[in-house]
Amino acid sequence: MESLRSAFNSGPEDEGLLGAMDNHCNMSWENRLYAFGACFVIGCFLSVFGTIEIWLGKYSSFAVLYTLGTLVALAGTCFLRGPMSQIKKMFDKDRLIASIVLIASIILTIICGAVLKIAVLALVCCVVQFCAFTWYTLSYIPYARNAVKSCFSGVTGMTCPC
């Protein structure tokens, strides 16, 4: 448990509202893990229910539920690091492109599904959102991105462009 805590703890934070939340959270580490797990599970369920909605022709519901699932799962990481630290880590050099693609795909999924109601574009944005979220998540696991790149190269015989 201590190794998990040290992996997610960071140095001193800014003292803005989110920084104060980082520094003054009264939750135990065990409760933070439970909250993270709950957010992750709820996010997965919302995303699955959203995906079911697209097959029923409910594009607005799909876009909202799938994106809400991604956001809830992402928000769960704030329990591990704190909100300010999480936001700063999202825009580290290693995660910058994945974070930008993730945010753009979240916005585009809502626009294509809820506003334009174009199922094919909403589905494409959903796939991009899933890939960006996966790539972003892999950035927190040591050597995970390298392992995925090696698998990609081994299966396709091509060098991974990322």
N, C-alpha and C positions, 0 to 999 in steps of 0.2 A: 504494500500500500504506500509506503514511504517513497519508493522509486517512482510510482505514478505521480505522487504529489510533487516531487522535485522536478519531474519532467514538465509539469504544467505551470509551476510557479515561476514568476519572472521577477525582475528587479522592481525598484520603486516606480510608481506611476504618477501621472499628472494628478493634481488635486481638483480637477473639474468634477462635475456631477458624476460622470461614469467612473472617474478615478477614485472618487470617494466611495462609490459602491464597491470597487475592487478592494479597497483597503479596509472597509468596515463591514464586510459580510460576516454575519454571525453563524453561518451554517458550518457544521462540522464537515470534514473531508468526506466522510461516508455519506452524509446527506447530499453533498454536492454531486457525488457519483450517482446516487439514486435519481437526483433531479436531471442530470445529464441523460441517464438511461431512459427515464420517462419521456423526456423531450424527443430523444432519438426514436423511440418506439412510436410515440404519437405522430411524429413527422413521417415515419414510414407508413403508418396506417393511412394518414391523410393523402400521401402520394399514391398509394395503391387505390384508395377510393376515388381519387381524382382520375387515375388512369382508367378505371372502370367507367367513369362518366363519359369519357370521350367516345367509347364504343356504343354508348347509349345516345349519342348525338347531343349531349349537353356540354357544349364547348366552354361556355362561361363557367359552369361548375368545375369542369376539368381544370381550366387554367387557374382558377382560384384555389381549389383543393390541392393540386399538385404543387403549386408555388408555395402555398401556406405550409405544406409538409416540408418542403426544402427549408423554408425560413425557420420553422420550429426546430428542426433537427440542427440547423446552424446555430440557432439561439441557445440550444442546449450546451454548446461548448463554452458559453459565457459562464456557466456554473463551474467549469474547471479552471478557467484562467481569470475570469472577471471580464466585464464588458469592454473596458478601455483597452486592456491588454489584448483581448481577442481582436478588436478592430485594428490595433497596431500590427498584430501578427498577420492579419489578412493582407496587408499591403507591404509586407516584407518583399525583398527582391525575389525570393524563391516562389512566392505565392501571388505576386502581383498580376500576372497574366491570367491565371486561373480565377482570381477574385474578380477581375474586370469582366471576364467572359461570363462568370457566374451571375454577377449583378445584371449585366446586359441581357442575358438569356432569361432571367427572372422577369425583367421588365417586358421583354418581347413576348414571353409566353402569355402574360396577362393581356397585352395588346392584341396579339393574334387570336387568342381564345375568347376573351371576354368582350373586346371592343369590335374587332374585325370579324370574328366568328369564322375564321378560315381554318378548318380542321387540319389540313396538311401542314400549314405553316406552324400552327400551335404544336403539332406533334414533333416537327423538326426542332422547334425551340425547346421542347421538353427533352428531347434526346440530347441536345447541346447542354441544357441545364444539368442533366444527369451526369454527362461526361465531365463537365466543368466541376461539379460538386465532388465527383469521385477523384478527379485529379487534385483538387484542392485538399481533400481529406488525406490522400496518399502523401501529401507533402509533410504531414505530421508524423509519419511512420518512417523511421530511418531505413534508407535503401529501398523503400517500396516503389518509388517511381523508377529507379534503375531496374528493379526486377520486372516491372511491367514493360519497360522498354525492351529488355532482353527477351521476354516472352513474345512481344510483338515482332521483333526481328527474327526470332527463331521460327515462328509460325508462318510469317509472310515472306521471309528472305529479304526483306527491305529494312533499311535503317529507319528507326522511328524519327519523324521530323521534329519532335518536341524535346 
